[in-house]
Structure formats: C-alpha cells, structure tokens
Amino acid sequence: MSHQPARLPHLLLICPRSDVLGKFVGLPVALTVVHRPGGDRQLEESLALAVVDADFTDPHALLAVAREVHARRPVDAVLALTELSLHPASVVAQALGARGNSPATLTLTQDKAAMRGRLRDRGLGEVAHQVCATLDEARAVLRRCPSGVILKPVDGNGGTGVHLARTEGELAEAWAWASGARTGFAWPQAGDASSVLAEEFLTGQEFSVESLSAAGRHQVLAVTRKHTSGAPHFVETGHDLPAMLTPAQNQVVLDATLNALDAVGYAWGPCHTEVMLAEDGERATVVEINARQGGDQIWELVHHVTGIDMLQAAVLALAHGVLPGPGVALAGGAAIRYLTPRSGRVTSVTGVAEARAIEGVIRIGELREVGDEVVPLGDSWNRAGHVVAAGPDPKAAAAAADAAADRITVHTEPIEGKTP
C-alpha cells in the first residue's frame, strides 16, 4: 500500500528583499514569489515554484494575480514584507481563505488614529489625538496638551513627516512639515499628502517589542531600546537589544504590547510594536503597531541575541501555524548605529577600516558614496550608513557600535543654492 507524501503548504511571498531570500532555502514550504521591483529575479526563480508580477500596492491587481496562482495550486498563506504591500496582502488572504491578518486588522495598524480609537475603546489608555484638516484644528489640540503635540501623517512610515510642536509659535513649521510629507518608498511616490494626525506628546523612553503570532497566539522574541535624534523629528539613530529594563518595567512594556495586539485582532506573522515607557516606569503606551518585522535590521539583532531567525520563523508561522522554540544565542547583546553626517555632497568616506577592526563589529552597510547627496536629517530615509555590532552583553555591543560609528566620517561639502 503506497502513501502519498503530504503536500507542502503553499505560501505567497510578496516582495522579499534579495538579501533575505537565501533564508528561505530548505524550509518545508512551497513558495510563489511576487517579484520585488529592482530585485534579483534570477535568485527569486531559483527558490520558488513561480515568480509573478503584480502591482503589490493595488489590492485588486494583486488579488487578480493571486487568484491565478491559487487556481494552479491552492495558496495556504500570504506573507508581505514591505509596508505598502501589507494591506493588499490582507485582502488577498481573506479572499482566498488563506492564513494572514485581516484587512480590518491592517487598517487598525496602518491608520494611527483608528488604532488610538480602538485602544481607547478597549480601555487600554487615552491619548489626546485628532485627525486635522487645518492648522487651526491642530492648534486646538495643542491647547489641550501642555507637553506639546506630535504632528505626523496618519498613515506614515519610516518617520516621514514627524514634527514636535511644544508652543503655538512652533506649530506652523510643524504643520508644513507633516502636511507636506510624502512616502519614503521609491515606488510609487504618493501623489497626495496624507491626512495629519495631531496627538499628545508622550514623554519617557521608547522601546520596540519584536514578536511573532500564529492563530492569535503571540510570542515575544525581544524588547529593543531605541535611540533617536531628539526633537523635532525623533529620527531613529540606533537600537540596542535586549533593552536593559528591570523585570517590572519589562512586564509593563509587554503587557501594553500584548493587550494592543489582541485589541486590533493581530493573528499572524511578525510584528514590531513601538511603546513609550513613562518616566516613572509604571505605565506604558503603545505608539505604533507595525504588521511586519522591524526595520533598521532589528530582525538581524534578534537573530544574534536569540538564535531565532525572525524571517524564517515568520514563514513557518504562516505556513504551518507554529511558533519557534528556543534558539541558540550567538551573542548576549547586539546593537546598530546609524551615521548622520552634515548635509551636502559627499567628498570622501574615511575610517571604515578602523571601524571594522573594532572587536564586536559585524558589518558596516549602506554607506553613502562619493558624489551622493546627503540631505538634512528629517526621517529614516536620510541616514548615511550603519554599523552592526554584537557582544557578550548589551552594554558591550552598544559600546562597540558607538565606537565604530565614531570612527567613520562621511565628509560633505555644501551644495550651491541649498541650505545646509
């Protein structure tokens, strides 16, 4: 009597970066890849049953292609790896009856005002906020918020359009910055500015929680400390993992995160939740829920410290409904630092060899090259390179990343007609 081998789950993988494709080799899953514009099609074809083309920002276009794929081999799960594809992927998953977060959940995670309303309705904290059509409406919010207001696009990403205003004198500049923001992604450029969300400025220390979910069960992989450029834009300039918190503080951060994930109905795959821990350490407020792995190579830091490859684990969570077991840690701490030189035209980059020689430095990446233009630091798209380091503990990893970043100098010269 012969037995037919079990059919491998079929995962529709949308727009994987070329540098992570190799992580999926050998996993017990059949892949169909939606091609990433500018990506390595030959590499995609070597790993997948098929590679298809679709406008991954358009739910209708993506669904039409997905239905063709589904007709050839039923799709069991859908995983999107770029911000712009998250909501279209949820539409596809729901329409095909495949595993993936629902469109309703994605709306709550990508619409920051909707998320605020849902958390308030579930008794998970009240943060003064309002979607504003005019500067006068933002001014009214500011008058209710003694600490100031953060203005940002209601559906922004990468820190684009974020601006703090503590006084009415600062509000006009903040409004112009936020209301004129466009997406930082190369495709497609948004034709219209987003609506502006004005929300109460939260003080304290900001962290992110990296997690995976399967069928509504959540597994926290790590809590990460965030470094920023400070007011007015709070551009992320580095991350330390794991965050050095007391057990009580760590629990406060985790409780806020897990309650928020349940409130928005988060069920499947990786998540990067940003949380503000109050100065007294006794309260935490969710700032954003990102229905994907964290940017800034945070998934890489997670791998070093936990031994869990977050991207591989995300595929297995979606394809098989399982969460990862304990991994073998490669380091006690990991950190990343971003380079933020003066604006202008790059004339030279020095100190790279010295930085690489520092004990604990793993990699230096995304360095600007001679002739590139560096613009004033306004969001995560304007940084000029990064250093990743690891060490026996978080403090050692952070020290190595700091030292390496300090060694590298991106020299610039002013560009005629442009303000430094």
N, C-alpha and C positions, 0 to 999 in steps of 0.2 A: 504494500500500500504506500503510495507516494504522498508526500505532503508538500503543498505549495508554500514557498517561503513567504513570510509576512511582507506586505507591501510597505516600503519606507514612506513615512509621512512626506507630503509634498508641500514645500514652503515657497511662497512667492516672496522673494527678497528684493526690495526696492532700493536701487541706487547705492550699493555698497561702495565705499572708497577702495581704491586699488590697494592701498597699504594694509587693508584688513581682510582682503579676500582670502589670503592664504590661511586664515584662522579656521575656515570652514572645511578645509580638506580633511577627509576621513570621518566627518560627523555622520551619524546614522540618519541622514535626511536627504531627500531628493530636492534639488534647488532649480527653480526657474528665476532668472535674474532680469529685472527691469534695468536696462542699461543706464549707467550714470553718464550724462554728457561730459565729454572730456576724459572719461575713464578708459581703462585698458580693456577693450572689448575682447581681445585675444585671450587675456587671462580669464575674463568672465566666462568665455565659451569653454575654456579648459576645465572649469569646475562645475558647470551647470548642465542640466538636461537641455536647456534652451536659453537664449538671450533674446529678449524682446524690447522693442522701442515703444515708449508711450510718454505723453506729457504727464509726468508724475505730479504736477501741481493742479491738474484738472481731474476731479473725481469721475466725470462722465467719460473722458478719454481713457483714463486708467482702467475703469471698470470694463469698457468695451474690449480692451486688450486682455484683461484678466479673464473675461468670460471665454475667450478663445482658448486661453491656456487651460482653463478649468474643463473645457469640453474634451481636450486631449488627455488630460489626467487630472482628476479632481484635486483641487487645492485644499489642503487641510489647515493652513495657517498663513498669515500675512505679516511680514516684518518690514517696517520702514526705518531707514537710517538717516534721513535728513528731515529737518524741521518742516520744510514745505510739503513733504510727501506724507506727513503723519495723518492729517485729516482725510485726504483722498484714500489712503490705505485703510482707514477705518470704514469708509464707505464700501470699499471692495470686500473687506472681511464680512461685514454684515450682509451684503447682498449675496455672497457665495455661501454663507453659513460656515465660514472658516473662523479659526481662532484669531482673535485680535481685539483690541479695545473698541468700544462702540463709538459712533460719531458723537453721541451725546457726551461721552466722557472726554473726547478730544476737544469738543467745544469748550468744556469747562476748564481744561488745562491751557488752551491757547488763548482764550478770551479772559484776560486777567480780571475784568470787572465781574464776569459771570462766576469765576472761581471765588472771588470775595463774597458774592452774594450767597453762594452755596455753603461756604464755610460758616457764614453768619447764621444762615437758616438752621444749620446743624448744631448751633451753639458752640462753635469752635473759635470764637473770638471775633470781635468787631473792630475793623479798621476803617476809619473815615475815608470814603472814596466817592468819586463821581466821574462818569464819562462826560467830558466837557466839549461843547461845540464852540465856545468863545472864551476869550481871555477873562471876561467878567465872571463867567461861571467858575473858572479856576480860582479867581480872586476870592470868591465866596467860600470855596473850600479852604483856602489858606487862612481865612479869618477864623475858621473853626479849629485850626490845627496850630497850636502855639510852637511846636517843634519845627514846623515847616511842612512843605509838601514836595513829593516827588512827582514830576510830570514825565510820562512815558507813553509810547504808542500802546494802545490797548492789546494789540497782538504782536508786539515787537519781539525781537530775539537778538542775541549777541550784544546786549547792552545798548543797541541803537536807540537814540532819541531820549535817553535818560538824563534828567537835569533836576537838581535840587533847587528849590527857592525857599529861603527862610523868611524873606521880607517881601513886601509888595514891590519894592524897588528892584528886586531880582526877578520878578515874575515875568516881565515882558521878554527878557532874554531866554528864560526857561521855556516859555510858550513857543517862541520862534524855533527853538532847538527841537522840541518834541513834536510840534505840529508839522514841521518840515521834514521829518525823518523818513527815510526810505529803507527798505530791506537791505541788509548787508550781503545777501546771497548774490552770486553772479548771474543766476537765472531764476525766474525772469525778474528784471527790475520792476518794482511796483510802480504803476502809473500814477497812483494817487496816494497821498499821505494817509496814514491811519488815523482813527479817532484817538483823542488824547485822554488818558486816564490820569486824574489827579488823586493821589492818595496820601494819607498821613505819613510823614517821615518817621520811620521806626528807628530807634537808637538801640545800640547793643553791639553784639558781634555776630557776623554772618557765617553760616555753615551750609554745607550741602549734604544730603543723605543719598547715597547710591544704593539702589535696591532693584530686585527682580521680583516679578509676580507671575504666578501661574494659577489660573482659575480663581482669582481673587485672594490667593494666599501670598503674603509678602515676605520676602527675605531681605533683611538689611545686610549689605556687604560692608559698608564703611560709612563713617562720618568724616567729612573733609572740611578743614578750615580754609576760609577764603581770605586772600589779600586783595585790596583794591587801591586805586589811585586816590580815593577820597573824593570829597565834594569838588565840583558839582556833578561829575558823571559816574563816579564809582566804577571805573573800568577795572575788570579783574586782571591783576598783575601776577598772581601766583596762587598756589594751592598746596597745603600740607595734609598728608594722610598717613595715619589716622589723626584726627583732631585730638589735642590734649585737653580733655574735659574730665571733670570729676564724674564718678558713676551717676550721681544725682543729676548733674547737668546733661549728661549723655541721655539719660532716660527722658528728661523733659523734651529734648530735641526729637527723640524717636517717637514719643507719644504724639507730638504735634504732627509729625510726618505721617505716621500710620493712620491716624484718625482722618487726616486730609485725604489720603489715598482711598480710604473706604468711602468718604463722603462724596467723592467725584465718581465712584464706581470703577476705580482702576483695577484691571483684572489680569492683564497680560504684558509680559516683557519688561525691558529695562525702564528705570525712571530715575530722574535727577531732580530732587526736591530741594529748593533753597529755603532756608529757615533763619530767622533772626532771633537770637537768644538775648533776652533782655539783660540789662546791666546787672540786675540782681541775681541772674542765673536761675530764676524760678519760673519764668514764663518764656514760651517760645511761640513765634508767629510765623506761619508759612508765608513766604514772599512769592514764590512761583512754583508750579509743578510742571516739569518738562517730561513729556511722554517719550523719552529716549534716553540713551546713555549720555552722561555728562560730556560737554565739550572740554576743550583745553587738556586733552589727553588724560582726563581723570580716570577713564577706564584702564589706561595703562598703569597709573599709580595703584589702582585697585588690584591689578594683577600682581604687581611686585609685592604688595603687603599681604594679600590674602591667598595668593596662588590660584585664584579663580579668574579665568578669562571671561570678562563680562559679556563680550560679544558672542563667544561660543555658547555660554550659558543662556544667553537670550534666545539663540536659535533652538536650543534643546527645550527651553521652557515653552516656546511657542509650538514646536513640532511634537513634543512628547508630553507636555504638561508636567514636567519635573523641575524641581529647583536643585541647585548644586549642593553637593556635600562639602565637607571641609576640604580646603585646598592646602597645599604645602607652600608656606610663605617663602618668598625669595629674599625679603628684607623686613626689618622692623619698622621702617618708615620710608616714605617716598615723597618727593616734592617737585614742583615745577615753578620756574620763574620766567616771566616774560620781559623782553627788552623793550624799553620805551624811550628811544633817543629823541633829541630835538628834531623838529620838523625841518624839511629841506630835501635837497638832492644828496643821495649817498655818494660819498667820495672814496671811502675805504672802510673796511671792517677789520679791526685788529684784536688780538688777544684770544683768538679762538683756540689755538694750540695750547696756550697756557690754561685755558678753561677746561679743555678736555683732559688735561693732566691731573686735575684735582681728584683726589680719591672720592669715589662715590658717584661721579658724573657718569651717566649712562649714555646720554645723547644730547646733541645740540641740533635744533631743527628750525626750518622756516626762516632762516636768516635772509634779510634783505641783501641785495647785490648792488654793486657799484652802478650808478645811474638810476636806481629806483627812487621814487619819491616817497618820503615819509611825511604824513600829514599830522597835524596836532592830534594828540590822543583824545579821542572822543567816544570810542567804543572798541569792542574786541577785534574789529577788523583792521584797526590801525596800529597794531603792535608789530615789532620788527624782528621777531625770533624768540626762541625759547630754549631753556636748559632743563633737562630732566635729571634728577639725582635720586639715589637711594642710600640708606644707611642702616645701622643697627637699631636706630630708634628715630622717631620723628624729628627730634632736635638736630641730630647729626645730618639727616637728609636735608633739612631746611638750610643748615649752615653750608653744606656743600653746594646746594643750588644757588644760594646767595653769593657765595664766593666766586663761583663760575660766572654768574651773570655780571658781577662787578668787574671781572677781568676783560669782558668783551665790550668794545666800544664801536658803535656804529657812527662813524664820522659823517656829518652832513654839512652842506653849505646852503645859505639862503637861496631861494629861487626868486628871481627878479619878478616883482609885481605881486608876490604872495606874502601874506603876513605870517611871521614865524609862529 
